[in-house]
Amino acid sequence: MIDKKNITGIVLAGGKSSRMGTDKGFLHFKGKPFVHYGIEALKPLVSEIIIVSDDSNYDVFGLKRMNDLIKNAGPVAGICAGLEASSTDYNLILSCDIPLINSDILKQLIEGMDETSEIIQIESNGKTMPLIALYKKSCKAKFLKLLNEDERRLRIAVNTCKTKNIILKKENTMFITNVNTKEELKRMEDVHKG
């Protein structure tokens, strides 16, 4: 397995979150902000954690924070900013809206790394999750080229790289649930009471 000194954790917390109406990273689940859970899941596996966000409120976590390279350009720009700031070849990238995420799920990405793949991403129910993924730093150049061509769709960017999917066992799918609306948050809270 790749040594943690060669892996940086990157939390993407720059989203506008139009459906939620507020910054998702600071929404609370069981008394803690969403972003806290991502940080905790990354900690045992990485040498450093970087938060990508223009919001200085994230400085409260005492981690390195990067502004987006290109404003309002979505996750492709956020990933670019994180990879730019990273000093390691491997980077675990996580969006800030997955409060049930844990280290075991992320460890599967690290264990899946091989000689040729540039992105190892979680796949669940036939759907790939490029915001729960291990990226090689070399992806940055391809993503930046697309951004400069005004291409902002993450799926298009991911498809320019050599990808490999780690298929999640059915019983683990709840751990990768991302929360986009107040209704989804309420459902999650109802299921995970106590």
PLY file of the C-alpha trace (Angstrom):
ply
format ascii 1.0
element vertex 194
property float x
property float y
property float z
element edge 193
property int vertex1
property int vertex2
end_header
0.00 0.00 0.00
1.16 3.56 -0.69
2.79 5.14 2.36
0.74 7.95 3.89
3.68 10.34 3.52
3.05 10.12 -0.25
-0.66 10.99 0.06
-2.36 14.33 0.63
-6.01 14.66 1.59
-7.98 17.31 -0.29
-11.44 18.37 0.87
-13.48 20.30 -1.68
-15.59 22.83 0.21
-16.00 25.56 -2.37
-19.42 24.71 -3.71
-22.22 27.23 -4.06
-24.74 24.62 -2.90
-27.74 26.12 -4.64
-30.07 23.27 -3.63
-29.20 23.55 0.07
-29.11 27.33 0.16
-26.08 27.38 2.47
-22.45 26.19 2.61
-22.76 22.41 3.01
-19.43 21.98 4.78
-20.80 23.79 7.84
-24.13 21.96 8.01
-24.35 19.92 11.18
-24.88 16.19 11.53
-24.87 14.77 15.07
-23.55 18.07 16.40
-20.52 18.39 14.11
-20.07 20.14 10.76
-20.12 17.90 7.68
-16.53 18.81 6.77
-15.33 17.48 10.15
-16.28 13.93 9.13
-14.28 14.10 5.90
-11.25 15.43 7.76
-11.50 12.65 10.37
-11.80 9.95 7.67
-8.72 11.29 5.85
-6.46 11.86 8.88
-5.15 8.30 9.40
-4.34 7.87 5.70
-2.58 11.09 4.66
0.40 13.27 5.57
-1.43 16.58 5.10
-4.99 17.81 4.55
-5.84 20.77 2.34
-9.26 22.42 2.24
-10.16 24.05 -1.07
-12.48 26.96 -0.37
-12.53 30.75 -0.68
-14.30 30.87 2.71
-11.85 31.80 5.49
-14.25 30.31 8.08
-12.65 26.96 7.23
-9.42 28.22 8.85
-10.99 27.21 12.18
-9.85 23.62 11.45
-6.18 24.69 11.47
-5.47 23.11 8.09
-3.92 24.53 4.94
-6.63 26.25 2.87
-6.44 27.01 -0.84
-8.65 29.38 -2.76
-10.18 28.11 -6.01
-7.87 28.79 -8.96
-10.82 29.84 -11.11
-13.92 31.23 -9.40
-17.29 29.51 -9.80
-15.88 26.82 -12.10
-17.03 23.86 -10.03
-15.16 20.77 -8.84
-12.75 20.63 -11.80
-11.26 23.95 -10.64
-11.34 22.81 -7.00
-9.46 19.61 -7.82
-6.94 21.65 -9.82
-6.35 24.01 -6.88
-5.91 21.08 -4.50
-3.48 19.23 -6.77
-1.55 22.47 -7.31
-1.13 22.91 -3.54
-0.30 19.25 -2.91
3.32 18.16 -2.58
2.58 14.44 -3.05
2.00 12.19 -6.07
-1.20 10.75 -4.64
-4.19 12.73 -3.43
-7.37 11.53 -1.77
-10.10 13.91 -2.91
-13.37 14.20 -1.06
-16.32 16.54 -1.33
-17.42 18.06 1.97
-20.99 16.76 1.86
-20.51 13.08 2.79
-20.92 12.99 6.59
-20.97 9.17 6.90
-17.63 8.65 5.09
-14.99 6.61 6.92
-11.33 5.65 6.59
-12.10 2.06 5.56
-13.87 3.23 2.38
-10.96 5.56 1.53
-8.41 2.81 2.26
-9.96 0.72 -0.55
-8.99 3.49 -3.00
-5.37 3.43 -1.81
-5.23 -0.36 -1.98
-6.58 -0.19 -5.53
-3.76 1.97 -6.90
-1.72 0.36 -9.68
1.00 1.38 -12.13
-1.26 2.78 -14.84
-4.33 4.36 -13.19
-4.45 8.12 -12.68
-7.79 8.18 -10.87
-9.19 5.44 -8.64
-12.83 6.20 -7.85
-15.60 4.57 -5.88
-18.40 2.95 -7.87
-21.74 2.22 -6.25
-24.92 0.92 -7.88
-23.33 1.40 -11.30
-22.53 5.06 -10.60
-18.97 6.39 -10.33
-18.00 8.85 -7.59
-15.17 11.11 -8.80
-15.47 13.14 -5.58
-14.54 10.10 -3.47
-11.37 9.22 -5.32
-7.59 8.96 -5.36
-6.00 11.24 -7.96
-2.43 11.29 -9.18
-0.96 14.79 -9.23
-0.39 14.41 -12.99
-4.17 14.85 -13.58
-3.77 18.55 -12.86
-2.34 19.40 -16.30
-5.26 17.69 -18.11
-7.85 19.36 -15.87
-6.21 22.77 -16.28
-6.18 22.40 -20.07
-9.94 21.69 -20.03
-10.61 24.66 -17.74
-8.68 26.90 -20.09
-10.93 25.60 -22.88
-13.94 26.48 -20.70
-14.86 22.83 -20.09
-16.13 22.50 -16.53
-17.90 19.14 -16.47
-16.16 16.81 -14.04
-17.16 13.62 -15.93
-15.49 14.95 -19.10
-12.32 15.83 -17.14
-12.21 12.43 -15.42
-12.63 10.66 -18.77
-9.41 12.27 -20.08
-7.51 10.29 -17.43
-6.90 6.56 -16.97
-9.50 5.55 -14.40
-10.20 2.48 -12.33
-13.34 1.89 -10.29
-13.50 0.26 -6.87
-16.93 -1.31 -6.60
-18.38 -0.77 -3.16
-20.17 -3.62 -1.43
-23.92 -3.02 -1.15
-23.80 -2.86 2.65
-21.32 0.04 2.47
-23.30 2.29 0.12
-24.78 4.35 2.96
-21.27 5.59 3.88
-20.93 7.48 0.60
-24.29 9.23 0.68
-23.90 12.89 -0.13
-26.44 15.39 1.11
-27.79 17.97 -1.33
-31.10 19.08 0.17
-32.58 19.77 3.60
-34.92 16.79 3.06
-31.96 14.45 2.48
-30.31 15.75 5.64
-33.48 15.18 7.65
-33.79 11.62 6.28
-30.18 10.89 7.23
-30.69 12.27 10.73
-33.84 10.16 11.17
-32.02 6.97 10.11
-28.95 7.63 12.26
-30.51 8.78 15.52
-28.56 8.10 18.68
0 1
1 2
2 3
3 4
4 5
5 6
6 7
7 8
8 9
9 10
10 11
11 12
12 13
13 14
14 15
15 16
16 17
17 18
18 19
19 20
20 21
21 22
22 23
23 24
24 25
25 26
26 27
27 28
28 29
29 30
30 31
31 32
32 33
33 34
34 35
35 36
36 37
37 38
38 39
39 40
40 41
41 42
42 43
43 44
44 45
45 46
46 47
47 48
48 49
49 50
50 51
51 52
52 53
53 54
54 55
55 56
56 57
57 58
58 59
59 60
60 61
61 62
62 63
63 64
64 65
65 66
66 67
67 68
68 69
69 70
70 71
71 72
72 73
73 74
74 75
75 76
76 77
77 78
78 79
79 80
80 81
81 82
82 83
83 84
84 85
85 86
86 87
87 88
88 89
89 90
90 91
91 92
92 93
93 94
94 95
95 96
96 97
97 98
98 99
99 100
100 101
101 102
102 103
103 104
104 105
105 106
106 107
107 108
108 109
109 110
110 111
111 112
112 113
113 114
114 115
115 116
116 117
117 118
118 119
119 120
120 121
121 122
122 123
123 124
124 125
125 126
126 127
127 128
128 129
129 130
130 131
131 132
132 133
133 134
134 135
135 136
136 137
137 138
138 139
139 140
140 141
141 142
142 143
143 144
144 145
145 146
146 147
147 148
148 149
149 150
150 151
151 152
152 153
153 154
154 155
155 156
156 157
157 158
158 159
159 160
160 161
161 162
162 163
163 164
164 165
165 166
166 167
167 168
168 169
169 170
170 171
171 172
172 173
173 174
174 175
175 176
176 177
177 178
178 179
179 180
180 181
181 182
182 183
183 184
184 185
185 186
186 187
187 188
188 189
189 190
190 191
191 192
192 193
